[in-house]
């Protein structure tokens, strides 16, 4: 219990904004990526977002996101 409270006290206090980088640095880093064309990628790097959507078995898709919501309560 005490360890959990200690970790919670030093965790991201602003909901994740401390993990973000500036747009110039991010654009430069992402500019080095070369997206691969694949039929199973519905939304990928060509339509940049904080998520990707991949087609899995027919009629289904998987959404993978880098968004993070910290716990609202302990």
PQR file of N, CA, C, O and H, with PARSE charges and radii, in Angstrom:
ATOM      1  N   UNK A   1       0.825  -1.195   0.000 -0.4000 1.5000
ATOM      2  CA  UNK A   1       0.000   0.000   0.000 -0.0000 2.0000
ATOM      3  C   UNK A   1       0.866   1.255   0.000  0.5500 1.7000
ATOM      4  O   UNK A   1       0.637   2.169  -0.792 -0.5500 1.4000
ATOM      5  N   UNK A   2       1.864   1.303   0.888 -0.4000 1.5000
ATOM      6  CA  UNK A   2       2.729   2.471   1.000 -0.0000 2.0000
ATOM      7  C   UNK A   2       3.521   2.685  -0.295  0.5500 1.7000
ATOM      8  O   UNK A   2       3.668   3.817  -0.757 -0.5500 1.4000
ATOM      9  H   UNK A   2       2.051   0.560   1.532  0.4000 1.0000
ATOM     10  N   UNK A   3       4.031   1.593  -0.878 -0.4000 1.5000
ATOM     11  CA  UNK A   3       4.780   1.692  -2.133 -0.0000 2.0000
ATOM     12  C   UNK A   3       3.883   2.188  -3.254  0.5500 1.7000
ATOM     13  O   UNK A   3       4.311   2.998  -4.076 -0.5500 1.4000
ATOM     14  H   UNK A   3       3.912   0.674  -0.503  0.4000 1.0000
ATOM     15  N   UNK A   4       2.647   1.715  -3.297 -0.4000 1.5000
ATOM     16  CA  UNK A   4       1.701   2.151  -4.321 -0.0000 2.0000
ATOM     17  C   UNK A   4       1.438   3.645  -4.217  0.5500 1.7000
ATOM     18  O   UNK A   4       1.360   4.330  -5.236 -0.5500 1.4000
ATOM     19  H   UNK A   4       2.299   1.057  -2.629  0.4000 1.0000
ATOM     20  N   UNK A   5       1.301   4.154  -3.014 -0.4000 1.5000
ATOM     21  CA  UNK A   5       1.070   5.586  -2.818 -0.0000 2.0000
ATOM     22  C   UNK A   5       2.285   6.397  -3.218  0.5500 1.7000
ATOM     23  O   UNK A   5       2.146   7.489  -3.770 -0.5500 1.4000
ATOM     24  H   UNK A   5       1.364   3.597  -2.186  0.4000 1.0000
ATOM     25  N   UNK A   6       3.482   5.877  -2.948 -0.4000 1.5000
ATOM     26  CA  UNK A   6       4.710   6.581  -3.321 -0.0000 2.0000
ATOM     27  C   UNK A   6       4.842   6.678  -4.825  0.5500 1.7000
ATOM     28  O   UNK A   6       5.209   7.727  -5.354 -0.5500 1.4000
ATOM     29  H   UNK A   6       3.595   4.990  -2.500  0.4000 1.0000
ATOM     30  N   UNK A   7       4.546   5.592  -5.518 -0.4000 1.5000
ATOM     31  CA  UNK A   7       4.618   5.606  -6.978 -0.0000 2.0000
ATOM     32  C   UNK A   7       3.579   6.564  -7.537  0.5500 1.7000
ATOM     33  O   UNK A   7       3.874   7.329  -8.455 -0.5500 1.4000
ATOM     34  H   UNK A   7       4.248   4.739  -5.088  0.4000 1.0000
ATOM     35  N   UNK A   8       2.372   6.534  -6.999 -0.4000 1.5000
ATOM     36  CA  UNK A   8       1.301   7.405  -7.452 -0.0000 2.0000
ATOM     37  C   UNK A   8       1.673   8.875  -7.264  0.5500 1.7000
ATOM     38  O   UNK A   8       1.300   9.720  -8.078 -0.5500 1.4000
ATOM     39  H   UNK A   8       2.132   5.912  -6.253  0.4000 1.0000
ATOM     40  N   UNK A   9       2.397   9.177  -6.205 -0.4000 1.5000
ATOM     41  CA  UNK A   9       2.759  10.560  -5.908 -0.0000 2.0000
ATOM     42  C   UNK A   9       3.740  11.130  -6.920  0.5500 1.7000
ATOM     43  O   UNK A   9       3.753  12.340  -7.143 -0.5500 1.4000
ATOM     44  H   UNK A   9       2.700   8.491  -5.544  0.4000 1.0000
ATOM     45  N   UNK A  10       4.568  10.283  -7.541 -0.4000 1.5000
ATOM     46  CA  UNK A  10       5.547  10.783  -8.494 -0.0000 2.0000
ATOM     47  C   UNK A  10       5.146  10.498  -9.937  0.5500 1.7000
ATOM     48  O   UNK A  10       5.870  10.855 -10.866 -0.5500 1.4000
ATOM     49  H   UNK A  10       4.557   9.300  -7.360  0.4000 1.0000
ATOM     50  N   UNK A  11       4.005   9.863 -10.123 -0.4000 1.5000
ATOM     51  CA  UNK A  11       3.538   9.546 -11.479 -0.0000 2.0000
ATOM     52  C   UNK A  11       3.207  10.836 -12.224  0.5500 1.7000
ATOM     53  O   UNK A  11       3.205  11.918 -11.636 -0.5500 1.4000
ATOM     54  H   UNK A  11       3.417   9.574  -9.368  0.4000 1.0000
ATOM     55  N   UNK A  12       2.932  10.716 -13.502 -0.4000 1.5000
ATOM     56  CA  UNK A  12       2.617  11.887 -14.319 -0.0000 2.0000
ATOM     57  C   UNK A  12       1.492  12.696 -13.684  0.5500 1.7000
ATOM     58  O   UNK A  12       0.348  12.244 -13.631 -0.5500 1.4000
ATOM     59  H   UNK A  12       2.934   9.837 -13.979  0.4000 1.0000
ATOM     60  N   UNK A  13       1.808  13.845 -13.223 -0.4000 1.5000
ATOM     61  CA  UNK A  13       0.824  14.672 -12.540 -0.0000 2.0000
ATOM     62  C   UNK A  13      -0.068  15.440 -13.498  0.5500 1.7000
ATOM     63  O   UNK A  13      -1.118  15.946 -13.103 -0.5500 1.4000
ATOM     64  H   UNK A  13       2.737  14.212 -13.266  0.4000 1.0000
ATOM     65  N   UNK A  14       0.334  15.527 -14.724 -0.4000 1.5000
ATOM     66  CA  UNK A  14      -0.440  16.339 -15.663 -0.0000 2.0000
ATOM     67  C   UNK A  14      -1.135  15.477 -16.715  0.5500 1.7000
ATOM     68  O   UNK A  14      -1.488  15.989 -17.777 -0.5500 1.4000
ATOM     69  H   UNK A  14       1.187  15.116 -15.044  0.4000 1.0000
ATOM     70  N   UNK A  15      -1.337  14.226 -16.462 -0.4000 1.5000
ATOM     71  CA  UNK A  15      -2.058  13.367 -17.379 -0.0000 2.0000
ATOM     72  C   UNK A  15      -1.283  12.976 -18.621  0.5500 1.7000
ATOM     73  O   UNK A  15      -1.884  12.578 -19.619 -0.5500 1.4000
ATOM     74  H   UNK A  15      -1.051  13.810 -15.599  0.4000 1.0000
ATOM     75  N   UNK A  16       0.030  13.080 -18.583 -0.4000 1.5000
ATOM     76  CA  UNK A  16       0.823  12.604 -19.705 -0.0000 2.0000
ATOM     77  C   UNK A  16       1.534  13.672 -20.503  0.5500 1.7000
ATOM     78  O   UNK A  16       2.347  13.346 -21.368 -0.5500 1.4000
ATOM     79  H   UNK A  16       0.517  13.404 -17.772  0.4000 1.0000
ATOM     80  N   UNK A  17       1.254  14.944 -20.243 -0.4000 1.5000
ATOM     81  CA  UNK A  17       1.852  15.979 -21.079 -0.0000 2.0000
ATOM     82  C   UNK A  17       3.366  16.035 -20.936  0.5500 1.7000
ATOM     83  O   UNK A  17       4.047  16.545 -21.826 -0.5500 1.4000
ATOM     84  H   UNK A  17       0.593  15.209 -19.541  0.4000 1.0000
ATOM     85  N   UNK A  18       3.902  15.526 -19.842 -0.4000 1.5000
ATOM     86  CA  UNK A  18       5.344  15.506 -19.660 -0.0000 2.0000
ATOM     87  C   UNK A  18       6.041  14.572 -20.628  0.5500 1.7000
ATOM     88  O   UNK A  18       7.253  14.677 -20.821 -0.5500 1.4000
ATOM     89  H   UNK A  18       3.348  15.112 -19.119  0.4000 1.0000
ATOM     90  N   UNK A  19       5.306  13.664 -21.239 -0.4000 1.5000
ATOM     91  CA  UNK A  19       5.894  12.696 -22.152 -0.0000 2.0000
ATOM     92  C   UNK A  19       5.900  13.187 -23.594  0.5500 1.7000
ATOM     93  O   UNK A  19       6.448  12.516 -24.469 -0.5500 1.4000
ATOM     94  H   UNK A  19       4.322  13.578 -21.082  0.4000 1.0000
ATOM     95  N   UNK A  20       5.310  14.329 -23.853 -0.4000 1.5000
ATOM     96  CA  UNK A  20       5.201  14.822 -25.228 -0.0000 2.0000
ATOM     97  C   UNK A  20       6.457  15.588 -25.622  0.5500 1.7000
ATOM     98  O   UNK A  20       7.139  16.170 -24.780 -0.5500 1.4000
ATOM     99  H   UNK A  20       4.865  14.874 -23.143  0.4000 1.0000
ATOM    100  N   UNK A  21       6.743  15.574 -26.902 -0.4000 1.5000
ATOM    101  CA  UNK A  21       7.852  16.362 -27.444 -0.0000 2.0000
ATOM    102  C   UNK A  21       7.271  17.438 -28.345  0.5500 1.7000
ATOM    103  O   UNK A  21       6.117  17.355 -28.766 -0.5500 1.4000
ATOM    104  H   UNK A  21       6.188  15.101 -27.586  0.4000 1.0000
ATOM    105  N   UNK A  22       8.066  18.430 -28.633 -0.4000 1.5000
ATOM    106  CA  UNK A  22       7.612  19.517 -29.493 -0.0000 2.0000
ATOM    107  C   UNK A  22       7.340  19.046 -30.909  0.5500 1.7000
ATOM    108  O   UNK A  22       7.853  18.014 -31.343 -0.5500 1.4000
ATOM    109  H   UNK A  22       9.003  18.497 -28.291  0.4000 1.0000
ATOM    110  N   UNK A  23       6.526  19.814 -31.627 -0.4000 1.5000
ATOM    111  CA  UNK A  23       6.132  19.420 -32.982 -0.0000 2.0000
ATOM    112  C   UNK A  23       7.312  19.369 -33.944  0.5500 1.7000
ATOM    113  O   UNK A  23       7.311  18.550 -34.863 -0.5500 1.4000
ATOM    114  H   UNK A  23       6.110  20.652 -31.274  0.4000 1.0000
ATOM    115  N   UNK A  24       8.312  20.214 -33.760 -0.4000 1.5000
ATOM    116  CA  UNK A  24       9.474  20.206 -34.653 -0.0000 2.0000
ATOM    117  C   UNK A  24      10.252  18.911 -34.497  0.5500 1.7000
ATOM    118  O   UNK A  24      10.607  18.273 -35.488 -0.5500 1.4000
ATOM    119  H   UNK A  24       8.312  20.879 -33.014  0.4000 1.0000
ATOM    120  N   UNK A  25      10.516  18.523 -33.260 -0.4000 1.5000
ATOM    121  CA  UNK A  25      11.256  17.289 -33.001 -0.0000 2.0000
ATOM    122  C   UNK A  25      10.463  16.088 -33.486  0.5500 1.7000
ATOM    123  O   UNK A  25      11.019  15.188 -34.116 -0.5500 1.4000
ATOM    124  H   UNK A  25      10.228  19.041 -32.455  0.4000 1.0000
ATOM    125  N   UNK A  26       9.169  16.068 -33.197 -0.4000 1.5000
ATOM    126  CA  UNK A  26       8.330  14.954 -33.618 -0.0000 2.0000
ATOM    127  C   UNK A  26       8.259  14.851 -35.136  0.5500 1.7000
ATOM    128  O   UNK A  26       8.369  13.756 -35.686 -0.5500 1.4000
ATOM    129  H   UNK A  26       8.717  16.798 -32.685  0.4000 1.0000
ATOM    130  N   UNK A  27       8.075  15.977 -35.819 -0.4000 1.5000
ATOM    131  CA  UNK A  27       8.013  15.974 -37.287 -0.0000 2.0000
ATOM    132  C   UNK A  27       9.312  15.458 -37.890  0.5500 1.7000
ATOM    133  O   UNK A  27       9.297  14.700 -38.860 -0.5500 1.4000
ATOM    134  H   UNK A  27       7.985  16.867 -35.373  0.4000 1.0000
ATOM    135  N   UNK A  28      10.428  15.869 -37.318 -0.4000 1.5000
ATOM    136  CA  UNK A  28      11.730  15.424 -37.819 -0.0000 2.0000
ATOM    137  C   UNK A  28      11.886  13.911 -37.630  0.5500 1.7000
ATOM    138  O   UNK A  28      12.365  13.222 -38.530 -0.5500 1.4000
ATOM    139  H   UNK A  28      10.441  16.485 -36.530  0.4000 1.0000
ATOM    140  N   UNK A  29      11.487  13.397 -36.469 -0.4000 1.5000
ATOM    141  CA  UNK A  29      11.606  11.962 -36.200 -0.0000 2.0000
ATOM    142  C   UNK A  29      10.681  11.158 -37.106  0.5500 1.7000
ATOM    143  O   UNK A  29      11.099  10.151 -37.676 -0.5500 1.4000
ATOM    144  H   UNK A  29      11.099  13.957 -35.738  0.4000 1.0000
ATOM    145  N   UNK A  30       9.437  11.589 -37.243 -0.4000 1.5000
ATOM    146  CA  UNK A  30       8.485  10.858 -38.084 -0.0000 2.0000
ATOM    147  C   UNK A  30       8.808  10.985 -39.564  0.5500 1.7000
ATOM    148  O   UNK A  30       8.458  10.108 -40.353 -0.5500 1.4000
ATOM    149  H   UNK A  30       9.097  12.407 -36.779  0.4000 1.0000
ATOM    150  N   UNK A  31       9.474  12.071 -39.946 -0.4000 1.5000
ATOM    151  CA  UNK A  31       9.860  12.263 -41.340 -0.0000 2.0000
ATOM    152  C   UNK A  31      10.845  11.225 -41.831  0.5500 1.7000
ATOM    153  O   UNK A  31      10.981  11.018 -43.037 -0.5500 1.4000
ATOM    154  H   UNK A  31       9.759  12.783 -39.304  0.4000 1.0000
ATOM    155  N   UNK A  32      11.529  10.574 -40.919 -0.4000 1.5000
ATOM    156  CA  UNK A  32      12.485   9.529 -41.276 -0.0000 2.0000
ATOM    157  C   UNK A  32      11.813   8.186 -41.559  0.5500 1.7000
ATOM    158  O   UNK A  32      12.423   7.292 -42.145 -0.5500 1.4000
ATOM    159  H   UNK A  32      11.418  10.741 -39.939  0.4000 1.0000
ATOM    160  N   UNK A  33      10.562   8.050 -41.142 -0.4000 1.5000
ATOM    161  CA  UNK A  33       9.845   6.786 -41.341 -0.0000 2.0000
ATOM    162  C   UNK A  33       9.358   6.656 -42.778  0.5500 1.7000
ATOM    163  O   UNK A  33       8.923   7.637 -43.383 -0.5500 1.4000
ATOM    164  H   UNK A  33      10.066   8.777 -40.666  0.4000 1.0000
ATOM    165  N   UNK A  34       9.429   5.475 -43.310 -0.4000 1.5000
ATOM    166  CA  UNK A  34       8.933   5.195 -44.650 -0.0000 2.0000
ATOM    167  C   UNK A  34       7.820   4.154 -44.538  0.5500 1.7000
ATOM    168  O   UNK A  34       8.100   2.963 -44.404 -0.5500 1.4000
ATOM    169  H   UNK A  34       9.782   4.679 -42.819  0.4000 1.0000
ATOM    170  N   UNK A  35       6.562   4.593 -44.591 -0.4000 1.5000
ATOM    171  CA  UNK A  35       5.441   3.657 -44.431 -0.0000 2.0000
ATOM    172  C   UNK A  35       5.451   2.564 -45.503  0.5500 1.7000
ATOM    173  O   UNK A  35       5.786   2.808 -46.662 -0.5500 1.4000
ATOM    174  H   UNK A  35       6.334   5.561 -44.699  0.4000 1.0000
ATOM    175  N   UNK A  36       5.083   1.385 -45.094 -0.4000 1.5000
ATOM    176  CA  UNK A  36       4.983   0.248 -46.001 -0.0000 2.0000
ATOM    177  C   UNK A  36       3.523   0.116 -46.416  0.5500 1.7000
ATOM    178  O   UNK A  36       2.630   0.144 -45.569 -0.5500 1.4000
ATOM    179  H   UNK A  36       4.811   1.186 -44.153  0.4000 1.0000
ATOM    180  N   UNK A  37       3.282  -0.026 -47.690 -0.4000 1.5000
ATOM    181  CA  UNK A  37       1.912  -0.218 -48.192 -0.0000 2.0000
ATOM    182  C   UNK A  37       1.472  -1.647 -47.922  0.5500 1.7000
ATOM    183  O   UNK A  37       2.130  -2.598 -48.343 -0.5500 1.4000
ATOM    184  H   UNK A  37       4.008  -0.049 -48.378  0.4000 1.0000
ATOM    185  N   UNK A  38       0.352  -1.794 -47.216 -0.4000 1.5000
ATOM    186  CA  UNK A  38      -0.219  -3.109 -46.936 -0.0000 2.0000
ATOM    187  C   UNK A  38      -1.723  -3.005 -47.042  0.5500 1.7000
ATOM    188  O   UNK A  38      -2.315  -2.004 -46.639 -0.5500 1.4000
ATOM    189  H   UNK A  38      -0.183  -1.021 -46.874  0.4000 1.0000
ATOM    190  N   UNK A  39      -2.337  -4.033 -47.581 -0.4000 1.5000
ATOM    191  CA  UNK A  39      -3.792  -4.048 -47.749 -0.0000 2.0000
ATOM    192  C   UNK A  39      -4.551  -4.123 -46.428  0.5500 1.7000
ATOM    193  O   UNK A  39      -5.710  -3.714 -46.351 -0.5500 1.4000
ATOM    194  H   UNK A  39      -1.856  -4.846 -47.908  0.4000 1.0000
ATOM    195  N   UNK A  40      -3.898  -4.649 -45.383 -0.4000 1.5000
ATOM    196  CA  UNK A  40      -4.599  -4.801 -44.113 -0.0000 2.0000
ATOM    197  C   UNK A  40      -4.544  -3.549 -43.231  0.5500 1.7000
ATOM    198  O   UNK A  40      -5.148  -3.531 -42.159 -0.5500 1.4000
ATOM    199  H   UNK A  40      -2.957  -4.982 -45.445  0.4000 1.0000
ATOM    200  N   UNK A  41      -3.841  -2.517 -43.659 -0.4000 1.5000
ATOM    201  CA  UNK A  41      -3.787  -1.276 -42.890 -0.0000 2.0000
ATOM    202  C   UNK A  41      -4.861  -0.327 -43.417  0.5500 1.7000
ATOM    203  O   UNK A  41      -4.786   0.149 -44.550 -0.5500 1.4000
ATOM    204  H   UNK A  41      -3.350  -2.532 -44.530  0.4000 1.0000
ATOM    205  N   UNK A  42      -5.857  -0.061 -42.578 -0.4000 1.5000
ATOM    206  CA  UNK A  42      -6.950   0.830 -42.963 -0.0000 2.0000
ATOM    207  C   UNK A  42      -6.557   2.272 -42.701  0.5500 1.7000
ATOM    208  O   UNK A  42      -6.741   3.130 -43.565 -0.5500 1.4000
ATOM    209  H   UNK A  42      -5.918  -0.448 -41.658  0.4000 1.0000
ATOM    210  N   UNK A  43      -6.019   2.552 -41.526 -0.4000 1.5000
ATOM    211  CA  UNK A  43      -5.502   3.879 -41.177 -0.0000 2.0000
ATOM    212  C   UNK A  43      -4.102   3.680 -40.639  0.5500 1.7000
ATOM    213  O   UNK A  43      -3.900   2.939 -39.678 -0.5500 1.4000
ATOM    214  H   UNK A  43      -5.869   1.855 -40.825  0.4000 1.0000
ATOM    215  N   UNK A  44      -3.141   4.334 -41.250 -0.4000 1.5000
ATOM    216  CA  UNK A  44      -1.750   4.190 -40.828 -0.0000 2.0000
ATOM    217  C   UNK A  44      -1.055   5.534 -40.865  0.5500 1.7000
ATOM    218  O   UNK A  44      -1.647   6.559 -40.525 -0.5500 1.4000
ATOM    219  H   UNK A  44      -3.305   4.937 -42.032  0.4000 1.0000
ATOM    220  N   UNK A  45       0.196   5.528 -41.278 -0.4000 1.5000
ATOM    221  CA  UNK A  45       0.996   6.755 -41.261 -0.0000 2.0000
ATOM    222  C   UNK A  45       0.664   7.730 -42.383  0.5500 1.7000
ATOM    223  O   UNK A  45       1.076   8.889 -42.328 -0.5500 1.4000
ATOM    224  H   UNK A  45       0.677   4.696 -41.554  0.4000 1.0000
ATOM    225  N   UNK A  46      -0.069   7.287 -43.397 -0.4000 1.5000
ATOM    226  CA  UNK A  46      -0.429   8.217 -44.466 -0.0000 2.0000
ATOM    227  C   UNK A  46      -1.518   9.183 -44.036  0.5500 1.7000
ATOM    228  O   UNK A  46      -1.687  10.249 -44.628 -0.5500 1.4000
ATOM    229  H   UNK A  46      -0.404   6.346 -43.441  0.4000 1.0000
ATOM    230  N   UNK A  47      -2.254   8.802 -43.002 -0.4000 1.5000
ATOM    231  CA  UNK A  47      -3.273   9.689 -42.411 -0.0000 2.0000
ATOM    232  C   UNK A  47      -2.940   9.776 -40.924  0.5500 1.7000
ATOM    233  O   UNK A  47      -3.644   9.205 -40.092 -0.5500 1.4000
ATOM    234  H   UNK A  47      -2.116   7.936 -42.522  0.4000 1.0000
ATOM    235  N   UNK A  48      -1.861  10.496 -40.592 -0.4000 1.5000
ATOM    236  CA  UNK A  48      -1.358  10.466 -39.215 -0.0000 2.0000
ATOM    237  C   UNK A  48      -2.427  10.777 -38.177  0.5500 1.7000
ATOM    238  O   UNK A  48      -3.193  11.732 -38.301 -0.5500 1.4000
ATOM    239  H   UNK A  48      -1.289  10.960 -41.268  0.4000 1.0000
ATOM    240  N   UNK A  49      -2.449   9.958 -37.177 -0.4000 1.5000
ATOM    241  CA  UNK A  49      -3.361  10.117 -36.059 -0.0000 2.0000
ATOM    242  C   UNK A  49      -2.681   9.482 -34.864  0.5500 1.7000
ATOM    243  O   UNK A  49      -1.541   9.030 -34.974 -0.5500 1.4000
ATOM    244  H   UNK A  49      -1.826   9.182 -37.076  0.4000 1.0000
ATOM    245  N   UNK A  50      -3.342   9.438 -33.745 -0.4000 1.5000
ATOM    246  CA  UNK A  50      -2.757   8.780 -32.590 -0.0000 2.0000
ATOM    247  C   UNK A  50      -3.192   7.319 -32.517  0.5500 1.7000
ATOM    248  O   UNK A  50      -3.071   6.680 -31.472 -0.5500 1.4000
ATOM    249  H   UNK A  50      -4.268   9.805 -33.656  0.4000 1.0000
ATOM    250  N   UNK A  51      -3.692   6.803 -33.615 -0.4000 1.5000
ATOM    251  CA  UNK A  51      -4.106   5.401 -33.660 -0.0000 2.0000
ATOM    252  C   UNK A  51      -3.897   4.852 -35.063  0.5500 1.7000
ATOM    253  O   UNK A  51      -3.811   5.594 -36.042 -0.5500 1.4000
ATOM    254  H   UNK A  51      -3.790   7.322 -34.464  0.4000 1.0000
ATOM    255  N   UNK A  52      -3.819   3.537 -35.128 -0.4000 1.5000
ATOM    256  CA  UNK A  52      -3.776   2.839 -36.411 -0.0000 2.0000
ATOM    257  C   UNK A  52      -4.915   1.823 -36.393  0.5500 1.7000
ATOM    258  O   UNK A  52      -5.281   1.293 -35.344 -0.5500 1.4000
ATOM    259  H   UNK A  52      -3.888   2.934 -34.333  0.4000 1.0000
ATOM    260  N   UNK A  53      -5.458   1.570 -37.562 -0.4000 1.5000
ATOM    261  CA  UNK A  53      -6.536   0.586 -37.676 -0.0000 2.0000
ATOM    262  C   UNK A  53      -6.095  -0.471 -38.681  0.5500 1.7000
ATOM    263  O   UNK A  53      -5.750  -0.162 -39.821 -0.5500 1.4000
ATOM    264  H   UNK A  53      -5.161   2.000 -38.414  0.4000 1.0000
ATOM    265  N   UNK A  54      -6.112  -1.715 -38.238 -0.4000 1.5000
ATOM    266  CA  UNK A  54      -5.710  -2.834 -39.083 -0.0000 2.0000
ATOM    267  C   UNK A  54      -6.863  -3.788 -39.276  0.5500 1.7000
ATOM    268  O   UNK A  54      -7.593  -4.107 -38.338 -0.5500 1.4000
ATOM    269  H   UNK A  54      -6.392  -1.966 -37.311  0.4000 1.0000
ATOM    270  N   UNK A  55      -7.019  -4.241 -40.511 -0.4000 1.5000
ATOM    271  CA  UNK A  55      -8.059  -5.220 -40.831 -0.0000 2.0000
ATOM    272  C   UNK A  55      -7.556  -6.590 -40.382  0.5500 1.7000
ATOM    273  O   UNK A  55      -6.446  -7.002 -40.720 -0.5500 1.4000
ATOM    274  H   UNK A  55      -6.427  -3.982 -41.273  0.4000 1.0000
ATOM    275  N   UNK A  56      -8.380  -7.275 -39.626 -0.4000 1.5000
ATOM    276  CA  UNK A  56      -8.073  -8.638 -39.190 -0.0000 2.0000
ATOM    277  C   UNK A  56      -9.083  -9.544 -39.865  0.5500 1.7000
ATOM    278  O   UNK A  56      -9.486  -9.227 -40.984 -0.5500 1.4000
ATOM    279  H   UNK A  56      -9.281  -6.941 -39.351  0.4000 1.0000
ATOM    280  N   UNK A  57      -9.517 -10.621 -39.290 -0.4000 1.5000
ATOM    281  CA  UNK A  57     -10.479 -11.461 -40.010 -0.0000 2.0000
ATOM    282  C   UNK A  57     -11.624 -10.639 -40.613  0.5500 1.7000
ATOM    283  O   UNK A  57     -11.979  -9.593 -40.070 -0.5500 1.4000
ATOM    284  H   UNK A  57      -9.190 -10.878 -38.380  0.4000 1.0000
ATOM    285  N   UNK A  58     -12.196 -11.091 -41.711 -0.4000 1.5000
ATOM    286  CA  UNK A  58     -13.259 -10.346 -42.390 -0.0000 2.0000
ATOM    287  C   UNK A  58     -14.320  -9.799 -41.436  0.5500 1.7000
ATOM    288  O   UNK A  58     -14.833 -10.513 -40.574 -0.5500 1.4000
ATOM    289  H   UNK A  58     -11.908 -11.940 -42.152  0.4000 1.0000
ATOM    290  N   UNK A  59     -14.630  -8.533 -41.610 -0.4000 1.5000
ATOM    291  CA  UNK A  59     -15.652  -7.892 -40.801 -0.0000 2.0000
ATOM    292  C   UNK A  59     -15.161  -7.371 -39.464  0.5500 1.7000
ATOM    293  O   UNK A  59     -15.954  -6.866 -38.670 -0.5500 1.4000
ATOM    294  H   UNK A  59     -14.213  -7.953 -42.310  0.4000 1.0000
ATOM    295  N   UNK A  60     -13.862  -7.485 -39.201 -0.4000 1.5000
ATOM    296  CA  UNK A  60     -13.323  -7.029 -37.927 -0.0000 2.0000
ATOM    297  C   UNK A  60     -12.095  -6.164 -38.163  0.5500 1.7000
ATOM    298  O   UNK A  60     -11.450  -6.248 -39.208 -0.5500 1.4000
ATOM    299  H   UNK A  60     -13.218  -7.895 -39.846  0.4000 1.0000
ATOM    300  N   UNK A  61     -11.781  -5.328 -37.172 -0.4000 1.5000
ATOM    301  CA  UNK A  61     -10.586  -4.499 -37.239 -0.0000 2.0000
ATOM    302  C   UNK A  61     -10.018  -4.348 -35.835  0.5500 1.7000
ATOM    303  O   UNK A  61     -10.730  -4.491 -34.841 -0.5500 1.4000
ATOM    304  H   UNK A  61     -12.305  -5.260 -36.323  0.4000 1.0000
ATOM    305  N   UNK A  62      -8.733  -4.058 -35.776 -0.4000 1.5000
ATOM    306  CA  UNK A  62      -8.058  -3.798 -34.511 -0.0000 2.0000
ATOM    307  C   UNK A  62      -7.609  -2.342 -34.526  0.5500 1.7000
ATOM    308  O   UNK A  62      -7.004  -1.881 -35.494 -0.5500 1.4000
ATOM    309  H   UNK A  62      -8.156  -3.942 -36.583  0.4000 1.0000
ATOM    310  N   UNK A  63      -7.907  -1.629 -33.458 -0.4000 1.5000
ATOM    311  CA  UNK A  63      -7.453  -0.250 -33.313 -0.0000 2.0000
ATOM    312  C   UNK A  63      -6.342  -0.258 -32.282  0.5500 1.7000
ATOM    313  O   UNK A  63      -6.525  -0.717 -31.155 -0.5500 1.4000
ATOM    314  H   UNK A  63      -8.398  -2.004 -32.672  0.4000 1.0000
ATOM    315  N   UNK A  64      -5.190   0.254 -32.679 -0.4000 1.5000
ATOM    316  CA  UNK A  64      -4.045   0.344 -31.768 -0.0000 2.0000
ATOM    317  C   UNK A  64      -3.752   1.818 -31.582  0.5500 1.7000
ATOM    318  O   UNK A  64      -3.542   2.539 -32.557 -0.5500 1.4000
ATOM    319  H   UNK A  64      -5.041   0.627 -33.595  0.4000 1.0000
ATOM    320  N   UNK A  65      -3.735   2.273 -30.338 -0.4000 1.5000
ATOM    321  CA  UNK A  65      -3.533   3.688 -30.076 -0.0000 2.0000
ATOM    322  C   UNK A  65      -2.355   3.924 -29.148  0.5500 1.7000
ATOM    323  O   UNK A  65      -1.971   3.054 -28.367 -0.5500 1.4000
ATOM    324  H   UNK A  65      -3.906   1.688 -29.546  0.4000 1.0000
ATOM    325  N   UNK A  66      -1.801   5.099 -29.250 -0.4000 1.5000
ATOM    326  CA  UNK A  66      -0.748   5.520 -28.331 -0.0000 2.0000
ATOM    327  C   UNK A  66      -1.308   6.489 -27.302  0.5500 1.7000
ATOM    328  O   UNK A  66      -0.573   6.990 -26.451 -0.5500 1.4000
ATOM    329  H   UNK A  66      -2.113   5.806 -29.885  0.4000 1.0000
ATOM    330  N   UNK A  67      -2.599   6.752 -27.377 -0.4000 1.5000
ATOM    331  CA  UNK A  67      -3.245   7.595 -26.377 -0.0000 2.0000
ATOM    332  C   UNK A  67      -3.212   6.886 -25.029  0.5500 1.7000
ATOM    333  O   UNK A  67      -3.256   5.658 -24.954 -0.5500 1.4000
ATOM    334  H   UNK A  67      -3.196   6.345 -28.068  0.4000 1.0000
ATOM    335  N   UNK A  68      -3.135   7.654 -24.002 -0.4000 1.5000
ATOM    336  CA  UNK A  68      -3.078   7.080 -22.664 -0.0000 2.0000
ATOM    337  C   UNK A  68      -3.899   7.949 -21.730  0.5500 1.7000
ATOM    338  O   UNK A  68      -3.735   9.168 -21.693 -0.5500 1.4000
ATOM    339  H   UNK A  68      -3.099   8.652 -24.062  0.4000 1.0000
ATOM    340  N   UNK A  69      -4.763   7.324 -20.992 -0.4000 1.5000
ATOM    341  CA  UNK A  69      -5.531   8.023 -19.969 -0.0000 2.0000
ATOM    342  C   UNK A  69      -5.102   7.465 -18.625  0.5500 1.7000
ATOM    343  O   UNK A  69      -5.248   6.272 -18.357 -0.5500 1.4000
ATOM    344  H   UNK A  69      -4.896   6.334 -21.022  0.4000 1.0000
ATOM    345  N   UNK A  70      -4.581   8.328 -17.798 -0.4000 1.5000
ATOM    346  CA  UNK A  70      -4.172   7.865 -16.471 -0.0000 2.0000
ATOM    347  C   UNK A  70      -5.405   7.540 -15.639  0.5500 1.7000
ATOM    348  O   UNK A  70      -6.518   7.951 -15.968 -0.5500 1.4000
ATOM    349  H   UNK A  70      -4.463   9.296 -18.016  0.4000 1.0000
ATOM    350  N   UNK A  71      -5.199   6.823 -14.596 -0.4000 1.5000
ATOM    351  CA  UNK A  71      -6.306   6.453 -13.714 -0.0000 2.0000
ATOM    352  C   UNK A  71      -6.938   7.713 -13.119  0.5500 1.7000
ATOM    353  O   UNK A  71      -6.237   8.616 -12.662 -0.5500 1.4000
ATOM    354  H   UNK A  71      -4.295   6.488 -14.329  0.4000 1.0000
ATOM    355  N   UNK A  72      -8.234   7.757 -13.130 -0.4000 1.5000
ATOM    356  CA  UNK A  72      -8.933   8.899 -12.548 -0.0000 2.0000
ATOM    357  C   UNK A  72      -9.061   8.754 -11.032  0.5500 1.7000
ATOM    358  O   UNK A  72      -9.238   9.736 -10.311 -0.5500 1.4000
ATOM    359  H   UNK A  72      -8.803   7.023 -13.501  0.4000 1.0000
ATOM    360  N   UNK A  73      -8.967   7.513 -10.568 -0.4000 1.5000
ATOM    361  CA  UNK A  73      -9.011   7.234  -9.139 -0.0000 2.0000
ATOM    362  C   UNK A  73      -7.959   6.191  -8.820  0.5500 1.7000
ATOM    363  O   UNK A  73      -7.518   5.467  -9.713 -0.5500 1.4000
ATOM    364  H   UNK A  73      -8.823   6.716 -11.154  0.4000 1.0000
ATOM    365  N   UNK A  74      -7.556   6.102  -7.587 -0.4000 1.5000
ATOM    366  CA  UNK A  74      -6.595   5.076  -7.160 -0.0000 2.0000
ATOM    367  C   UNK A  74      -7.333   3.825  -6.758  0.5500 1.7000
ATOM    368  O   UNK A  74      -6.709   2.839  -6.366 -0.5500 1.4000
ATOM    369  H   UNK A  74      -7.915   6.691  -6.862  0.4000 1.0000
TER
END
